[in-house]
Amino acid sequence: MVPKIKKILFTTDLSKESRQALDYAISLATQYGANITILYVMEESQWSTGDLIKNVLGEEKWQQMREGQEQEARQILIGKKKEGALIREALSEFCEEAQKDHRECEFIIDEIVVTHGVVVDEIIHDAQQRKCDLIVMGYHVRGPFGEALLGSTTRRVLRRSSVPVLLVRLEKNKT
């Protein structure tokens, strides 16, 4: 039986390299007449890790550290403006750029989702909630063992997903 792919969940970290994975999602969406949902998760630590750090550092230091991380993420992603709307704006620009480069392709960006949480949990939850047929995500080769070692997020998504996952190896941009 040939699988029917009607909904694709594309996860992004907004890096320039992640555009390579979006190209695969677009290609598949065009071939299958599928819609693409784009997901960006603003990462939060898992509670067990956060609780451990909080116990060691104390509540006040933990809160300062969290706020510093959020501030840094905001500045990296969107400068010093409000986060949610501007991340959506950045994602929209990301999509518009992709659509310009793929004028011959007929695909629909169904929805752009920006959420807060544990990345793996949010990817799995959104794929299930939206009844996606495929998850497309990029991964970076890390360390001297390259392909043998996938990042922890990638491994956990592969282990927990009830739908197929297409991993796209992301090459560093040479610009």
Long-range contacts (C-beta under 8 A, 24 or more apart in sequence): 3-133, 3-164, 4-32, 4-133, 5-32, 5-34, 5-133, 5-134, 6-32, 6-33, 6-34, 6-35, 6-133, 7-34, 7-35, 7-37, 7-110, 7-130, 7-131, 7-132, 7-133, 7-134, 8-34, 8-35, 8-36, 8-37, 8-132, 8-133, 8-134, 8-135, 8-136, 9-36, 9-37, 9-39, 9-123, 9-126, 9-127, 9-130, 9-132, 9-134, 9-135, 9-136, 10-36, 10-37, 10-38, 10-39, 10-135, 10-136, 10-137, 11-39, 11-40, 11-41, 11-123, 11-135, 11-136, 11-137, 12-38, 12-39, 12-40, 12-91, 12-94, 12-138, 13-40, 13-138, 14-40, 14-77, 14-87, 14-90, 14-91, 14-94, 15-170, 16-173, 17-138, 17-140, 17-170, 17-171, 17-172, 17-173, 18-138, 18-170, 19-94, 19-97, 19-98, 20-138, 20-168, 20-170, 20-171, 21-136, 21-137, 21-138, 21-168, 21-170, 22-94, 22-98, 22-136, 23-98, 23-101, 23-102, 24-136, 24-166, 24-168, 25-136, 26-98, 26-102, 26-105, 26-107, 27-105, 28-134, 28-136, 28-166, 29-105, 29-107, 29-108, 30-102, 30-105, 30-106, 30-107, 33-106, 34-107, 34-133, 34-134, 35-107, 35-108, 35-109, 35-110, 36-107, 36-108, 36-109, 36-110, 37-109, 37-110, 37-111, 37-112, 37-113, 37-126, 37-130, 37-132, 38-91, 38-94, 38-95, 38-109, 38-111, 38-112, 38-113, 39-113, 39-115, 39-122, 39-123, 39-126, 40-87, 40-91, 40-112, 40-113, 40-114, 40-115, 41-115, 41-116, 41-117, 41-118, 41-119, 41-122, 41-123, 42-70, 42-73, 42-83, 42-87, 42-114, 42-115, 42-116, 42-117, 43-73, 43-117, 43-118, 43-119, 44-116, 44-117, 44-118, 45-118, 46-118, 84-114, 87-114, 88-112, 88-114, 119-153, 120-153, 120-156, 120-157, 120-160, 123-157, 123-161, 124-157, 124-160, 124-161, 127-161, 127-162, 127-163, 128-162, 132-163, 133-163, 133-164, 134-163, 134-164, 134-165, 134-166, 135-161, 135-163, 135-164, 135-165, 135-166, 136-165, 136-166, 136-168, 137-165, 137-166, 137-167, 137-168, 138-167, 138-168, 138-169, 138-170, 139-167, 139-168, 139-169, 139-170, 140-170, 141-169
